[in-house]
Amino acid sequence: MEEAIDEMDSKLEPLNHFIIPGGTPPAVALHVNRSICRRAEREVIRLSHDEPVNPNIIKYLNRLSDLLFVMARFMNKQLGLPDIKWEA
């Protein structure tokens, strides 16, 4: 996963701001899956307060969600859609 993240990320503009998740249909699907992965990570952390949990599961879910985020940005770039900056 780390190699895939690094490879795709090296071809993307550095992030200096938050971006709005979305874009092309494939990227949107990746963003949705990333949010599901983040939810699973939070649930495992919540579970770890009451039950023993292998800490590698939390690390894996965290890196998986990062991979999905980079994949979504990369997919948008491949299909010609730039990141949309979030402005408060």
PyMOL Python script that loads the backbone (N, CA, C, O; Angstrom):
from pymol import cmd

cmd.read_pdbstr("""\
ATOM      1  N   MET A   1       0.823  -1.193   0.000  1.00  0.00           N
ATOM      2  CA  MET A   1       0.000   0.000   0.000  1.00  0.00           C
ATOM      3  C   MET A   1       0.864   1.252   0.000  1.00  0.00           C
ATOM      4  O   MET A   1       0.597   2.209  -0.728  1.00  0.00           O
ATOM      5  N   GLU A   2       1.910   1.230   0.833  1.00  0.00           N
ATOM      6  CA  GLU A   2       2.765   2.413   0.929  1.00  0.00           C
ATOM      7  C   GLU A   2       3.385   2.752  -0.423  1.00  0.00           C
ATOM      8  O   GLU A   2       3.459   3.920  -0.803  1.00  0.00           O
ATOM      9  N   GLU A   3       3.826   1.736  -1.139  1.00  0.00           N
ATOM     10  CA  GLU A   3       4.439   1.978  -2.449  1.00  0.00           C
ATOM     11  C   GLU A   3       3.425   2.564  -3.427  1.00  0.00           C
ATOM     12  O   GLU A   3       3.749   3.474  -4.189  1.00  0.00           O
ATOM     13  N   ALA A   4       2.213   2.048  -3.406  1.00  0.00           N
ATOM     14  CA  ALA A   4       1.172   2.557  -4.301  1.00  0.00           C
ATOM     15  C   ALA A   4       0.830   4.002  -3.957  1.00  0.00           C
ATOM     16  O   ALA A   4       0.665   4.836  -4.847  1.00  0.00           O
ATOM     17  N   ILE A   5       0.723   4.296  -2.660  1.00  0.00           N
ATOM     18  CA  ILE A   5       0.439   5.669  -2.228  1.00  0.00           C
ATOM     19  C   ILE A   5       1.550   6.596  -2.706  1.00  0.00           C
ATOM     20  O   ILE A   5       1.285   7.645  -3.293  1.00  0.00           O
ATOM     21  N   ASP A   6       2.797   6.199  -2.451  1.00  0.00           N
ATOM     22  CA  ASP A   6       3.935   7.044  -2.829  1.00  0.00           C
ATOM     23  C   ASP A   6       4.008   7.242  -4.337  1.00  0.00           C
ATOM     24  O   ASP A   6       4.275   8.350  -4.802  1.00  0.00           O
ATOM     25  N   GLU A   7       3.775   6.189  -5.102  1.00  0.00           N
ATOM     26  CA  GLU A   7       3.852   6.266  -6.566  1.00  0.00           C
ATOM     27  C   GLU A   7       2.817   7.245  -7.119  1.00  0.00           C
ATOM     28  O   GLU A   7       3.151   8.123  -7.914  1.00  0.00           O
ATOM     29  N   MET A   8       1.564   7.094  -6.699  1.00  0.00           N
ATOM     30  CA  MET A   8       0.515   7.985  -7.202  1.00  0.00           C
ATOM     31  C   MET A   8       0.693   9.402  -6.676  1.00  0.00           C
ATOM     32  O   MET A   8       0.531  10.373  -7.415  1.00  0.00           O
ATOM     33  N   ASP A   9       1.028   9.512  -5.391  1.00  0.00           N
ATOM     34  CA  ASP A   9       1.172  10.826  -4.775  1.00  0.00           C
ATOM     35  C   ASP A   9       2.293  11.635  -5.439  1.00  0.00           C
ATOM     36  O   ASP A   9       2.215  12.862  -5.511  1.00  0.00           O
ATOM     37  N   SER A  10       3.323  10.957  -5.916  1.00  0.00           N
ATOM     38  CA  SER A  10       4.434  11.658  -6.558  1.00  0.00           C
ATOM     39  C   SER A  10       4.014  12.315  -7.870  1.00  0.00           C
ATOM     40  O   SER A  10       4.709  13.194  -8.379  1.00  0.00           O
ATOM     41  N   LYS A  11       2.879  11.887  -8.413  1.00  0.00           N
ATOM     42  CA  LYS A  11       2.389  12.441  -9.678  1.00  0.00           C
ATOM     43  C   LYS A  11       1.283  13.479  -9.470  1.00  0.00           C
ATOM     44  O   LYS A  11       0.700  13.981 -10.431  1.00  0.00           O
ATOM     45  N   LEU A  12       1.005  13.791  -8.200  1.00  0.00           N
ATOM     46  CA  LEU A  12      -0.043  14.751  -7.865  1.00  0.00           C
ATOM     47  C   LEU A  12       0.560  16.030  -7.311  1.00  0.00           C
ATOM     48  O   LEU A  12       1.672  16.037  -6.784  1.00  0.00           O
ATOM     49  N   GLU A  13      -0.196  17.109  -7.442  1.00  0.00           N
ATOM     50  CA  GLU A  13       0.218  18.368  -6.825  1.00  0.00           C
ATOM     51  C   GLU A  13       0.172  18.205  -5.306  1.00  0.00           C
ATOM     52  O   GLU A  13      -0.727  17.548  -4.781  1.00  0.00           O
ATOM     53  N   PRO A  14       1.141  18.801  -4.594  1.00  0.00           N
ATOM     54  CA  PRO A  14       1.087  18.730  -3.128  1.00  0.00           C
ATOM     55  C   PRO A  14      -0.180  19.420  -2.613  1.00  0.00           C
ATOM     56  O   PRO A  14      -0.650  20.403  -3.187  1.00  0.00           O
ATOM     57  N   LEU A  15      -0.710  18.885  -1.529  1.00  0.00           N
ATOM     58  CA  LEU A  15      -1.909  19.480  -0.931  1.00  0.00           C
ATOM     59  C   LEU A  15      -1.493  20.531   0.086  1.00  0.00           C
ATOM     60  O   LEU A  15      -0.768  20.243   1.039  1.00  0.00           O
ATOM     61  N   ASN A  16      -1.958  21.743  -0.128  1.00  0.00           N
ATOM     62  CA  ASN A  16      -1.727  22.838   0.818  1.00  0.00           C
ATOM     63  C   ASN A  16      -3.046  23.319   1.407  1.00  0.00           C
ATOM     64  O   ASN A  16      -3.091  24.338   2.096  1.00  0.00           O
ATOM     65  N   HIS A  17      -4.112  22.586   1.135  1.00  0.00           N
ATOM     66  CA  HIS A  17      -5.453  22.975   1.558  1.00  0.00           C
ATOM     67  C   HIS A  17      -6.340  21.732   1.548  1.00  0.00           C
ATOM     68  O   HIS A  17      -5.975  20.704   0.978  1.00  0.00           O
ATOM     69  N   PHE A  18      -7.477  21.832   2.167  1.00  0.00           N
ATOM     70  CA  PHE A  18      -8.444  20.746   2.095  1.00  0.00           C
ATOM     71  C   PHE A  18      -9.090  20.766   0.714  1.00  0.00           C
ATOM     72  O   PHE A  18      -9.217  21.818   0.086  1.00  0.00           O
ATOM     73  N   ILE A  19      -9.492  19.594   0.259  1.00  0.00           N
ATOM     74  CA  ILE A  19     -10.209  19.529  -1.014  1.00  0.00           C
ATOM     75  C   ILE A  19     -11.594  18.948  -0.776  1.00  0.00           C
ATOM     76  O   ILE A  19     -11.832  18.226   0.192  1.00  0.00           O
ATOM     77  N   ILE A  20     -12.494  19.283  -1.684  1.00  0.00           N
ATOM     78  CA  ILE A  20     -13.853  18.743  -1.627  1.00  0.00           C
ATOM     79  C   ILE A  20     -13.834  17.380  -2.296  1.00  0.00           C
ATOM     80  O   ILE A  20     -13.438  17.269  -3.457  1.00  0.00           O
ATOM     81  N   PRO A  21     -14.259  16.333  -1.580  1.00  0.00           N
ATOM     82  CA  PRO A  21     -14.286  15.014  -2.203  1.00  0.00           C
ATOM     83  C   PRO A  21     -15.326  14.987  -3.319  1.00  0.00           C
ATOM     84  O   PRO A  21     -16.423  15.526  -3.172  1.00  0.00           O
ATOM     85  N   GLY A  22     -14.982  14.376  -4.396  1.00  0.00           N
ATOM     86  CA  GLY A  22     -15.912  14.281  -5.514  1.00  0.00           C
ATOM     87  C   GLY A  22     -15.169  14.171  -6.811  1.00  0.00           C
ATOM     88  O   GLY A  22     -14.026  13.715  -6.854  1.00  0.00           O
ATOM     89  N   GLY A  23     -15.822  14.592  -7.872  1.00  0.00           N
ATOM     90  CA  GLY A  23     -15.190  14.568  -9.182  1.00  0.00           C
ATOM     91  C   GLY A  23     -15.838  13.571 -10.104  1.00  0.00           C
ATOM     92  O   GLY A  23     -17.062  13.506 -10.218  1.00  0.00           O
ATOM     93  N   THR A  24     -15.009  12.798 -10.757  1.00  0.00           N
ATOM     94  CA  THR A  24     -15.486  11.815 -11.725  1.00  0.00           C
ATOM     95  C   THR A  24     -16.169  10.660 -10.992  1.00  0.00           C
ATOM     96  O   THR A  24     -15.892  10.430  -9.815  1.00  0.00           O
ATOM     97  N   PRO A  25     -17.055   9.935 -11.670  1.00  0.00           N
ATOM     98  CA  PRO A  25     -17.730   8.810 -10.993  1.00  0.00           C
ATOM     99  C   PRO A  25     -16.771   7.810 -10.325  1.00  0.00           C
ATOM    100  O   PRO A  25     -17.041   7.388  -9.200  1.00  0.00           O
ATOM    101  N   PRO A  26     -15.666   7.416 -10.971  1.00  0.00           N
ATOM    102  CA  PRO A  26     -14.762   6.494 -10.273  1.00  0.00           C
ATOM    103  C   PRO A  26     -14.151   7.118  -9.016  1.00  0.00           C
ATOM    104  O   PRO A  26     -13.993   6.440  -8.001  1.00  0.00           O
ATOM    105  N   ALA A  27     -13.811   8.396  -9.079  1.00  0.00           N
ATOM    106  CA  ALA A  27     -13.228   9.067  -7.912  1.00  0.00           C
ATOM    107  C   ALA A  27     -14.260   9.205  -6.799  1.00  0.00           C
ATOM    108  O   ALA A  27     -13.932   9.047  -5.623  1.00  0.00           O
ATOM    109  N   VAL A  28     -15.490   9.495  -7.163  1.00  0.00           N
ATOM    110  CA  VAL A  28     -16.554   9.590  -6.159  1.00  0.00           C
ATOM    111  C   VAL A  28     -16.705   8.253  -5.435  1.00  0.00           C
ATOM    112  O   VAL A  28     -16.840   8.218  -4.212  1.00  0.00           O
ATOM    113  N   ALA A  29     -16.684   7.163  -6.183  1.00  0.00           N
ATOM    114  CA  ALA A  29     -16.791   5.830  -5.566  1.00  0.00           C
ATOM    115  C   ALA A  29     -15.626   5.589  -4.609  1.00  0.00           C
ATOM    116  O   ALA A  29     -15.817   5.021  -3.533  1.00  0.00           O
ATOM    117  N   LEU A  30     -14.437   6.010  -4.987  1.00  0.00           N
ATOM    118  CA  LEU A  30     -13.275   5.857  -4.100  1.00  0.00           C
ATOM    119  C   LEU A  30     -13.434   6.709  -2.842  1.00  0.00           C
ATOM    120  O   LEU A  30     -13.093   6.261  -1.747  1.00  0.00           O
ATOM    121  N   HIS A  31     -13.946   7.928  -2.985  1.00  0.00           N
ATOM    122  CA  HIS A  31     -14.170   8.785  -1.805  1.00  0.00           C
ATOM    123  C   HIS A  31     -15.224   8.176  -0.879  1.00  0.00           C
ATOM    124  O   HIS A  31     -15.077   8.233   0.342  1.00  0.00           O
ATOM    125  N   VAL A  32     -16.274   7.599  -1.441  1.00  0.00           N
ATOM    126  CA  VAL A  32     -17.306   6.951  -0.610  1.00  0.00           C
ATOM    127  C   VAL A  32     -16.689   5.797   0.159  1.00  0.00           C
ATOM    128  O   VAL A  32     -16.921   5.640   1.358  1.00  0.00           O
ATOM    129  N   ASN A  33     -15.900   4.988  -0.542  1.00  0.00           N
ATOM    130  CA  ASN A  33     -15.261   3.856   0.129  1.00  0.00           C
ATOM    131  C   ASN A  33     -14.265   4.312   1.183  1.00  0.00           C
ATOM    132  O   ASN A  33     -14.102   3.656   2.212  1.00  0.00           O
ATOM    133  N   ARG A  34     -13.603   5.422   0.935  1.00  0.00           N
ATOM    134  CA  ARG A  34     -12.693   5.979   1.941  1.00  0.00           C
ATOM    135  C   ARG A  34     -13.457   6.360   3.199  1.00  0.00           C
ATOM    136  O   ARG A  34     -12.997   6.098   4.311  1.00  0.00           O
ATOM    137  N   SER A  35     -14.618   6.974   3.031  1.00  0.00           N
ATOM    138  CA  SER A  35     -15.392   7.364   4.215  1.00  0.00           C
ATOM    139  C   SER A  35     -15.884   6.135   4.981  1.00  0.00           C
ATOM    140  O   SER A  35     -15.948   6.158   6.210  1.00  0.00           O
ATOM    141  N   ILE A  36     -16.226   5.079   4.275  1.00  0.00           N
ATOM    142  CA  ILE A  36     -16.634   3.825   4.933  1.00  0.00           C
ATOM    143  C   ILE A  36     -15.452   3.238   5.697  1.00  0.00           C
ATOM    144  O   ILE A  36     -15.606   2.751   6.817  1.00  0.00           O
ATOM    145  N   CYS A  37     -14.280   3.287   5.086  1.00  0.00           N
ATOM    146  CA  CYS A  37     -13.071   2.784   5.736  1.00  0.00           C
ATOM    147  C   CYS A  37     -12.762   3.592   7.001  1.00  0.00           C
ATOM    148  O   CYS A  37     -12.405   3.017   8.029  1.00  0.00           O
ATOM    149  N   ARG A  38     -12.896   4.906   6.931  1.00  0.00           N
ATOM    150  CA  ARG A  38     -12.674   5.754   8.113  1.00  0.00           C
ATOM    151  C   ARG A  38     -13.678   5.412   9.219  1.00  0.00           C
ATOM    152  O   ARG A  38     -13.326   5.375  10.398  1.00  0.00           O
ATOM    153  N   ARG A  39     -14.915   5.167   8.827  1.00  0.00           N
ATOM    154  CA  ARG A  39     -15.925   4.789   9.822  1.00  0.00           C
ATOM    155  C   ARG A  39     -15.546   3.470  10.492  1.00  0.00           C
ATOM    156  O   ARG A  39     -15.675   3.325  11.708  1.00  0.00           O
ATOM    157  N   ALA A  40     -15.080   2.515   9.697  1.00  0.00           N
ATOM    158  CA  ALA A  40     -14.641   1.230  10.263  1.00  0.00           C
ATOM    159  C   ALA A  40     -13.466   1.447  11.228  1.00  0.00           C
ATOM    160  O   ALA A  40     -13.404   0.826  12.288  1.00  0.00           O
ATOM    161  N   GLU A  41     -12.553   2.319  10.855  1.00  0.00           N
ATOM    162  CA  GLU A  41     -11.414   2.620  11.727  1.00  0.00           C
ATOM    163  C   GLU A  41     -11.901   3.180  13.065  1.00  0.00           C
ATOM    164  O   GLU A  41     -11.424   2.768  14.122  1.00  0.00           O
ATOM    165  N   ARG A  42     -12.842   4.111  13.020  1.00  0.00           N
ATOM    166  CA  ARG A  42     -13.374   4.684  14.264  1.00  0.00           C
ATOM    167  C   ARG A  42     -14.076   3.618  15.109  1.00  0.00           C
ATOM    168  O   ARG A  42     -13.966   3.621  16.335  1.00  0.00           O
ATOM    169  N   GLU A  43     -14.789   2.719  14.456  1.00  0.00           N
ATOM    170  CA  GLU A  43     -15.480   1.655  15.197  1.00  0.00           C
ATOM    171  C   GLU A  43     -14.495   0.694  15.849  1.00  0.00           C
ATOM    172  O   GLU A  43     -14.716   0.253  16.977  1.00  0.00           O
ATOM    173  N   VAL A  44     -13.416   0.367  15.155  1.00  0.00           N
ATOM    174  CA  VAL A  44     -12.401  -0.513  15.734  1.00  0.00           C
ATOM    175  C   VAL A  44     -11.729   0.176  16.918  1.00  0.00           C
ATOM    176  O   VAL A  44     -11.460  -0.461  17.936  1.00  0.00           O
ATOM    177  N   ILE A  45     -11.459   1.458  16.791  1.00  0.00           N
ATOM    178  CA  ILE A  45     -10.879   2.203  17.916  1.00  0.00           C
ATOM    179  C   ILE A  45     -11.841   2.195  19.097  1.00  0.00           C
ATOM    180  O   ILE A  45     -11.430   1.990  20.239  1.00  0.00           O
ATOM    181  N   ARG A  46     -13.117   2.418  18.820  1.00  0.00           N
ATOM    182  CA  ARG A  46     -14.126   2.379  19.887  1.00  0.00           C
ATOM    183  C   ARG A  46     -14.153   0.998  20.536  1.00  0.00           C
ATOM    184  O   ARG A  46     -14.211   0.888  21.761  1.00  0.00           O
ATOM    185  N   LEU A  47     -14.110  -0.049  19.724  1.00  0.00           N
ATOM    186  CA  LEU A  47     -14.090  -1.412  20.239  1.00  0.00           C
ATOM    187  C   LEU A  47     -12.861  -1.651  21.106  1.00  0.00           C
ATOM    188  O   LEU A  47     -12.935  -2.358  22.112  1.00  0.00           O
ATOM    189  N   SER A  48     -11.731  -1.064  20.718  1.00  0.00           N
ATOM    190  CA  SER A  48     -10.477  -1.290  21.456  1.00  0.00           C
ATOM    191  C   SER A  48     -10.522  -0.752  22.882  1.00  0.00           C
ATOM    192  O   SER A  48      -9.686  -1.116  23.708  1.00  0.00           O
ATOM    193  N   HIS A  49     -11.485   0.106  23.173  1.00  0.00           N
ATOM    194  CA  HIS A  49     -11.634   0.598  24.549  1.00  0.00           C
ATOM    195  C   HIS A  49     -12.213  -0.470  25.465  1.00  0.00           C
ATOM    196  O   HIS A  49     -12.040  -0.405  26.682  1.00  0.00           O
ATOM    197  N   ASP A  50     -12.903  -1.459  24.884  1.00  0.00           N
ATOM    198  CA  ASP A  50     -13.546  -2.506  25.681  1.00  0.00           C
ATOM    199  C   ASP A  50     -12.983  -3.903  25.446  1.00  0.00           C
ATOM    200  O   ASP A  50     -13.083  -4.768  26.316  1.00  0.00           O
ATOM    201  N   GLU A  51     -12.397  -4.124  24.283  1.00  0.00           N
ATOM    202  CA  GLU A  51     -11.900  -5.445  23.916  1.00  0.00           C
ATOM    203  C   GLU A  51     -10.481  -5.331  23.376  1.00  0.00           C
ATOM    204  O   GLU A  51     -10.105  -4.295  22.828  1.00  0.00           O
ATOM    205  N   PRO A  52      -9.689  -6.394  23.527  1.00  0.00           N
ATOM    206  CA  PRO A  52      -8.352  -6.354  22.924  1.00  0.00           C
ATOM    207  C   PRO A  52      -8.464  -6.352  21.386  1.00  0.00           C
ATOM    208  O   PRO A  52      -9.196  -7.152  20.803  1.00  0.00           O
ATOM    209  N   VAL A  53      -7.741  -5.460  20.764  1.00  0.00           N
ATOM    210  CA  VAL A  53      -7.745  -5.333  19.308  1.00  0.00           C
ATOM    211  C   VAL A  53      -6.294  -5.291  18.837  1.00  0.00           C
ATOM    212  O   VAL A  53      -5.462  -4.591  19.414  1.00  0.00           O
ATOM    213  N   ASN A  54      -6.012  -6.032  17.804  1.00  0.00           N
ATOM    214  CA  ASN A  54      -4.682  -5.994  17.209  1.00  0.00           C
ATOM    215  C   ASN A  54      -4.451  -4.586  16.658  1.00  0.00           C
ATOM    216  O   ASN A  54      -5.190  -4.148  15.777  1.00  0.00           O
ATOM    217  N   PRO A  55      -3.440  -3.870  17.158  1.00  0.00           N
ATOM    218  CA  PRO A  55      -3.223  -2.493  16.693  1.00  0.00           C
ATOM    219  C   PRO A  55      -2.912  -2.396  15.204  1.00  0.00           C
ATOM    220  O   PRO A  55      -3.082  -1.335  14.603  1.00  0.00           O
ATOM    221  N   ASN A  56      -2.460  -3.487  14.609  1.00  0.00           N
ATOM    222  CA  ASN A  56      -2.189  -3.473  13.173  1.00  0.00           C
ATOM    223  C   ASN A  56      -3.466  -3.294  12.352  1.00  0.00           C
ATOM    224  O   ASN A  56      -3.416  -2.800  11.225  1.00  0.00           O
ATOM    225  N   ILE A  57      -4.598  -3.693  12.910  1.00  0.00           N
ATOM    226  CA  ILE A  57      -5.873  -3.503  12.207  1.00  0.00           C
ATOM    227  C   ILE A  57      -6.156  -2.012  12.053  1.00  0.00           C
ATOM    228  O   ILE A  57      -6.575  -1.561  10.987  1.00  0.00           O
ATOM    229  N   ILE A  58      -5.929  -1.257  13.108  1.00  0.00           N
ATOM    230  CA  ILE A  58      -6.162   0.189  13.064  1.00  0.00           C
ATOM    231  C   ILE A  58      -5.197   0.839  12.075  1.00  0.00           C
ATOM    232  O   ILE A  58      -5.599   1.682  11.273  1.00  0.00           O
ATOM    233  N   LYS A  59      -3.929   0.450  12.133  1.00  0.00           N
ATOM    234  CA  LYS A  59      -2.946   0.995  11.193  1.00  0.00           C
ATOM    235  C   LYS A  59      -3.320   0.671   9.750  1.00  0.00           C
ATOM    236  O   LYS A  59      -3.216   1.523   8.868  1.00  0.00           O
ATOM    237  N   TYR A  60      -3.757  -0.567   9.516  1.00  0.00           N
ATOM    238  CA  TYR A  60      -4.131  -0.987   8.170  1.00  0.00           C
ATOM    239  C   TYR A  60      -5.305  -0.159   7.645  1.00  0.00           C
ATOM    240  O   TYR A  60      -5.266   0.336   6.518  1.00  0.00           O
ATOM    241  N   LEU A  61      -6.337  -0.012   8.456  1.00  0.00           N
ATOM    242  CA  LEU A  61      -7.497   0.771   8.024  1.00  0.00           C
ATOM    243  C   LEU A  61      -7.125   2.221   7.745  1.00  0.00           C
ATOM    244  O   LEU A  61      -7.647   2.835   6.814  1.00  0.00           O
ATOM    245  N   ASN A  62      -6.225   2.762   8.551  1.00  0.00           N
ATOM    246  CA  ASN A  62      -5.783   4.141   8.343  1.00  0.00           C
ATOM    247  C   ASN A  62      -5.053   4.279   7.013  1.00  0.00           C
ATOM    248  O   ASN A  62      -5.322   5.206   6.249  1.00  0.00           O
ATOM    249  N   ARG A  63      -4.139   3.369   6.736  1.00  0.00           N
ATOM    250  CA  ARG A  63      -3.386   3.432   5.486  1.00  0.00           C
ATOM    251  C   ARG A  63      -4.277   3.137   4.296  1.00  0.00           C
ATOM    252  O   ARG A  63      -4.100   3.730   3.232  1.00  0.00           O
ATOM    253  N   LEU A  64      -5.242   2.223   4.455  1.00  0.00           N
ATOM    254  CA  LEU A  64      -6.172   1.923   3.370  1.00  0.00           C
ATOM    255  C   LEU A  64      -6.988   3.154   3.009  1.00  0.00           C
ATOM    256  O   LEU A  64      -7.196   3.440   1.830  1.00  0.00           O
ATOM    257  N   SER A  65      -7.451   3.882   4.018  1.00  0.00           N
ATOM    258  CA  SER A  65      -8.220   5.088   3.718  1.00  0.00           C
ATOM    259  C   SER A  65      -7.339   6.135   3.038  1.00  0.00           C
ATOM    260  O   SER A  65      -7.809   6.862   2.162  1.00  0.00           O
ATOM    261  N   ASP A  66      -6.075   6.218   3.429  1.00  0.00           N
ATOM    262  CA  ASP A  66      -5.158   7.132   2.737  1.00  0.00           C
ATOM    263  C   ASP A  66      -4.960   6.710   1.284  1.00  0.00           C
ATOM    264  O   ASP A  66      -4.932   7.554   0.388  1.00  0.00           O
ATOM    265  N   LEU A  67      -4.822   5.407   1.053  1.00  0.00           N
ATOM    266  CA  LEU A  67      -4.680   4.906  -0.316  1.00  0.00           C
ATOM    267  C   LEU A  67      -5.905   5.261  -1.155  1.00  0.00           C
ATOM    268  O   LEU A  67      -5.765   5.707  -2.294  1.00  0.00           O
ATOM    269  N   LEU A  68      -7.086   5.072  -0.614  1.00  0.00           N
ATOM    270  CA  LEU A  68      -8.308   5.390  -1.347  1.00  0.00           C
ATOM    271  C   LEU A  68      -8.390   6.878  -1.672  1.00  0.00           C
ATOM    272  O   LEU A  68      -8.855   7.254  -2.748  1.00  0.00           O
ATOM    273  N   PHE A  69      -7.943   7.725  -0.747  1.00  0.00           N
ATOM    274  CA  PHE A  69      -7.941   9.164  -0.981  1.00  0.00           C
ATOM    275  C   PHE A  69      -7.000   9.529  -2.129  1.00  0.00           C
ATOM    276  O   PHE A  69      -7.366  10.279  -3.034  1.00  0.00           O
ATOM    277  N   VAL A  70      -5.786   8.987  -2.075  1.00  0.00           N
ATOM    278  CA  VAL A  70      -4.816   9.269  -3.140  1.00  0.00           C
ATOM    279  C   VAL A  70      -5.305   8.704  -4.473  1.00  0.00           C
ATOM    280  O   VAL A  70      -5.144   9.339  -5.516  1.00  0.00           O
ATOM    281  N   MET A  71      -5.892   7.530  -4.439  1.00  0.00           N
ATOM    282  CA  MET A  71      -6.427   6.943  -5.669  1.00  0.00           C
ATOM    283  C   MET A  71      -7.518   7.827  -6.269  1.00  0.00           C
ATOM    284  O   MET A  71      -7.578   7.992  -7.488  1.00  0.00           O
ATOM    285  N   ALA A  72      -8.374   8.391  -5.432  1.00  0.00           N
ATOM    286  CA  ALA A  72      -9.436   9.274  -5.925  1.00  0.00           C
ATOM    287  C   ALA A  72      -8.841  10.512  -6.579  1.00  0.00           C
ATOM    288  O   ALA A  72      -9.264  10.899  -7.668  1.00  0.00           O
ATOM    289  N   ARG A  73      -7.867  11.134  -5.930  1.00  0.00           N
ATOM    290  CA  ARG A  73      -7.208  12.303  -6.522  1.00  0.00           C
ATOM    291  C   ARG A  73      -6.515  11.931  -7.825  1.00  0.00           C
ATOM    292  O   ARG A  73      -6.589  12.671  -8.806  1.00  0.00           O
ATOM    293  N   PHE A  74      -5.846  10.790  -7.835  1.00  0.00           N
ATOM    294  CA  PHE A  74      -5.123  10.340  -9.024  1.00  0.00           C
ATOM    295  C   PHE A  74      -6.090  10.064 -10.169  1.00  0.00           C
ATOM    296  O   PHE A  74      -5.818  10.419 -11.316  1.00  0.00           O
ATOM    297  N   MET A  75      -7.223   9.427  -9.855  1.00  0.00           N
ATOM    298  CA  MET A  75      -8.235   9.125 -10.879  1.00  0.00           C
ATOM    299  C   MET A  75      -8.755  10.414 -11.502  1.00  0.00           C
ATOM    300  O   MET A  75      -8.870  10.516 -12.723  1.00  0.00           O
ATOM    301  N   ASN A  76      -9.069  11.398 -10.662  1.00  0.00           N
ATOM    302  CA  ASN A  76      -9.536  12.679 -11.192  1.00  0.00           C
ATOM    303  C   ASN A  76      -8.486  13.311 -12.096  1.00  0.00           C
ATOM    304  O   ASN A  76      -8.807  13.824 -13.168  1.00  0.00           O
ATOM    305  N   LYS A  77      -7.241  13.270 -11.662  1.00  0.00           N
ATOM    306  CA  LYS A  77      -6.177  13.864 -12.480  1.00  0.00           C
ATOM    307  C   LYS A  77      -6.069  13.131 -13.816  1.00  0.00           C
ATOM    308  O   LYS A  77      -5.942  13.764 -14.864  1.00  0.00           O
ATOM    309  N   GLN A  78      -6.119  11.802 -13.778  1.00  0.00           N
ATOM    310  CA  GLN A  78      -6.019  11.012 -15.008  1.00  0.00           C
ATOM    311  C   GLN A  78      -7.150  11.351 -15.974  1.00  0.00           C
ATOM    312  O   GLN A  78      -6.977  11.292 -17.192  1.00  0.00           O
ATOM    313  N   LEU A  79      -8.310  11.708 -15.420  1.00  0.00           N
ATOM    314  CA  LEU A  79      -9.468  12.014 -16.257  1.00  0.00           C
ATOM    315  C   LEU A  79      -9.626  13.521 -16.482  1.00  0.00           C
ATOM    316  O   LEU A  79     -10.660  13.975 -16.973  1.00  0.00           O
ATOM    317  N   GLY A  80      -8.598  14.291 -16.121  1.00  0.00           N
ATOM    318  CA  GLY A  80      -8.561  15.714 -16.446  1.00  0.00           C
ATOM    319  C   GLY A  80      -9.318  16.647 -15.525  1.00  0.00           C
ATOM    320  O   GLY A  80      -9.599  17.785 -15.901  1.00  0.00           O
ATOM    321  N   LEU A  81      -9.656  16.192 -14.327  1.00  0.00           N
ATOM    322  CA  LEU A  81     -10.398  17.036 -13.395  1.00  0.00           C
ATOM    323  C   LEU A  81      -9.492  17.436 -12.229  1.00  0.00           C
ATOM    324  O   LEU A  81      -8.969  16.565 -11.534  1.00  0.00           O
ATOM    325  N   PRO A  82      -9.301  18.727 -12.009  1.00  0.00           N
ATOM    326  CA  PRO A  82      -8.422  19.154 -10.905  1.00  0.00           C
ATOM    327  C   PRO A  82      -9.128  19.017  -9.556  1.00  0.00           C
ATOM    328  O   PRO A  82     -10.350  18.895  -9.475  1.00  0.00           O
ATOM    329  N   ASP A  83      -8.306  19.042  -8.494  1.00  0.00           N
ATOM    330  CA  ASP A  83      -8.857  19.076  -7.132  1.00  0.00           C
ATOM    331  C   ASP A  83      -9.658  20.361  -6.974  1.00  0.00           C
ATOM    332  O   ASP A  83      -9.305  21.394  -7.543  1.00  0.00           O
ATOM    333  N   ILE A  84     -10.728  20.294  -6.205  1.00  0.00           N
ATOM    334  CA  ILE A  84     -11.532  21.490  -5.914  1.00  0.00           C
ATOM    335  C   ILE A  84     -11.216  21.901  -4.483  1.00  0.00           C
ATOM    336  O   ILE A  84     -11.489  21.167  -3.534  1.00  0.00           O
ATOM    337  N   LYS A  85     -10.641  23.076  -4.349  1.00  0.00           N
ATOM    338  CA  LYS A  85     -10.228  23.593  -3.049  1.00  0.00           C
ATOM    339  C   LYS A  85     -11.445  23.908  -2.191  1.00  0.00           C
ATOM    340  O   LYS A  85     -12.404  24.523  -2.656  1.00  0.00           O
ATOM    341  N   TRP A  86     -11.395  23.475  -0.922  1.00  0.00           N
ATOM    342  CA  TRP A  86     -12.456  23.811   0.036  1.00  0.00           C
ATOM    343  C   TRP A  86     -12.109  25.150   0.655  1.00  0.00           C
ATOM    344  O   TRP A  86     -11.001  25.357   1.149  1.00  0.00           O
ATOM    345  N   GLU A  87     -13.075  26.055   0.621  1.00  0.00           N
ATOM    346  CA  GLU A  87     -12.860  27.372   1.208  1.00  0.00           C
ATOM    347  C   GLU A  87     -13.922  27.602   2.275  1.00  0.00           C
ATOM    348  O   GLU A  87     -15.120  27.467   2.026  1.00  0.00           O
ATOM    349  N   ALA A  88     -13.457  27.950   3.458  1.00  0.00           N
ATOM    350  CA  ALA A  88     -14.386  28.171   4.581  1.00  0.00           C
ATOM    351  C   ALA A  88     -15.023  29.533   4.472  1.00  0.00           C
ATOM    352  O   ALA A  88     -15.833  29.905   5.320  1.00  0.00           O
TER     353      ALA A  88
END
""", "prot")
cmd.dss("prot")
cmd.show_as("cartoon", "prot")
cmd.util.cbc("prot")
cmd.orient("prot")
